[in-house]
Amino acid sequence: MNCERKKIEELYEELIRQQKLDFPKAREYIEAPNQHGIYIIYRRNKVMHIGRTLRGKNGLRQRLKNHLHGNSSFVQNKLNGSGRKLRKGYKYQCLKVKSDRKRALLEAYATGVLCPIYIGLGV
């Protein structure tokens, strides 16, 4: 097995071992690092969405806040634009991943393995 693939599989295992956290109530702090990485959103242990950070200085924390504020295609298409719905029974887990390439590969790998309900198709 090539070395890069093995590293992505190891990162995937590390990602799914992360604690699943509830989305915070209004005006509460979201527990996520300011670094870039990948995240999984769950509802009742079903994988709803897998995503990664691309830009922005507040990394995972900012991206998860974006979802809460309705600024994502997942929230627009699956939650009718209401990020507040994430506060009712949705959980997330995330992992810091510094490398842009590793983030992209890990998102693709996790998407293939977990088959999330929502995949942004760009249409």
N, C-alpha and C positions, 0 to 999 in steps of 0.2 A: 504494500500500500504506500502511496506517495506520502511524504512528510506533511505537506500542506493539508491534505484530506484528513490525515490522522489528527492534526491540530484542530481542525474544524469540528470533528467528531468529539474531541475532548472538550471544546468550548460548548458544544451542544449539551453534553452531559452536565457540565457546570451550570449552564443556564437552567436546565430543568430541575436542578437541585436547589435553586434559589427559593427562598420563602415566598409564598403567595401572599400578597398584601391586599387589603381592601382599599378601594379608592376612598380618599378622605371625605369627610363631611364638609359642607360649605365652610370656608374660612379656616380649615385645618391644613396643616402642612403635608405635602405629598412626600413620602419617603422614597427618594430616588436620587442617585448621584447627578452632579452637574456635568459629568463626563459623558462622552458619546458611548453608545452601545446599542443593544437590542432588547426588545421587550415582547412579552406575550400577554394578551388580555384574555381572561377566562370569564365564563358565566356558568355556574353550576358544574365546574370541572370540564366544560367543553371549551376547546380553543376557539375563540372568536376571531382573533386578529393577531398577527405577528408583524412587528415593524422594527425599524431601526432609525437612528438619528442620522441626518445627513449634514446638517449645519446648525448654526445657532450656538451661542456661547454657554447656554445652560443645559446642554445635552439631554439626558433622559428625563430629568425633572421637567424641563420645558416641554418636551414632546408629550409627556403624559398630561401636563396641564393643558396643552393644545387640545387633546382629546376631550378633557373635561369642559372646555369652553366651546366645543363644537367645531374646532378648526382642524378637521381631518376628514378624509373621504370615508373612513370607517364609520364615524359618527354621523356624517351626512347621509350615508346610504343605508346603514343598518339601524340607526337609532333616531331617524327622522330629524337629525340636526341637534338633538338634545343631549349634550354631554352630561347633563345632570343625571341621566339614567345610569351612568356608570357608578354613581354613588349607591345604587340599590342592587347589591348582589354581585357586582363585577369585582374581579380581583386582577392583579397584575404581578408579574415578576420580571426582573430585568437583570442585565449583566453588562458591566462596563467592558467595552472592546475598543481599544485605541485605534487600531488599523482600519482604514476605510475598506480595504479589500476583505479583511476578515469579517467585518460587519456584514458586508454584502453577501459573502459566501455563507456565513452563519444564518442570515435571514433566509436565504434560498434553501439551505439544508433543513432548517427547522420547519419551513413551510412545506417542503416535500414530505417530511416525516410525520408532521402533526396534522396536515390538511385542514387549516383553519376554515371556519365558516365563511369569513370574508377575506377575499383576496382582491386588492385593488388592481383592476385590469387596465386602467388608463383609458377607458371608453366612456 
